[in-house]
Amino acid sequence: MLERLALATAVAAFPLMAYAQTAETETPPDAEAAVETPVEETPAADAAATEATTDDVATDDEATEDEAAPADGSDEAAAEGEPAAEAAAEDADAGAFTLPELGYAYDALEPVIDAQTMELHHSRHHQTFVDNLNDAVENGVIPADIEIEEILASASTYPNQVRNSAGGHWNHTFFWEIMAPEGERGEMSDALSEAITAVYGSEEEFRTAFNDAGAARFGSGWVWLIVNDANQLEITTTPNQDNPLMDAAEVQGTPIIGNDVWEHAYYLNYQNRRAEYLQNWWDVVNWDEVSARYEAALAE
């Protein structure tokens, strides 16, 4: 009898012992949820490399060109019929220096220059130069009432960021103004045509010489047609964001034509085919504006 009672007691206790052992070895549901399986991540640099397009040579000014986001409200402005280029200029923060309006839509120069390139070039690259100049004003590096031409005339005395940003702001403002949509480009004046022919033999030979100079500009920079100190036409190039108005320019004079040969000016459409970009660019030149600048340069 006593043996049967002991056996029954042991059998009854077995489930309790088994539960106790299970409770010690099982992981609570909450603890399982807290354990994460490591996930292999793609390095951010790899992801960025698939999207980034870089210029030929990194320079001080380009290193400071933070890619600012497109101006807020550009979509709304475009929906109301206002060109996105004007919206970007209007939405930019006001300061001593401001982003100029293009005067035409971002797609107005297609197919020579595509809309995306124009938007990035104007609302991001050019805007960064403006922002850098306004930062220089806030930090007391340059006075708020200084004219951009004053900075250029003594560019060698300023820090590199001011020199590069002042050059970039002037160069791009000039660049937008000497281009125009179809139907608004006019024709080269007789005076300019005669001057070009006298120096280069013909308009076609001039364009070839200009294109060759732009293609030969190593790395990033600009190619110019200037009126030099002798009132003669001359083709020259400058590195980075320098221009012939700067005191440090190798060849000085008043620009009447200038083409941007930084890769950001053409890479989306032409990739590494700079020569093709240079050749096609003549189709968007505003000859009325160029001719007027030639007359003004002679009168200086």
Secondary structure, DSSP 8 states (H G I E B T S, - for coil): -HHHHHHHHHHHHHHHHHHHHHHHHS--HHHHHH---------HHHHHHTT----SS--HHHHT-------TTHHHHHHTT--HHHHHHHHS--SSS-----SS-TTTTTTTS-HHHHHHIIIIIIHHHHHHHHHHHHTTSS-TT--HHHHHHTGGGS-HHHHHHHHHHHHHHHHHHTB--TTS-----HHHHHHHHHHHSSHHHHHHHHHHHHHHS-SSEEEEEEE-TTS-EEEEEEETT--TTSTT-SS--EEEEEEE-SGGGTHHHHTT-HHHHHHHHGGGB-HHHHHHHHHHHHH-
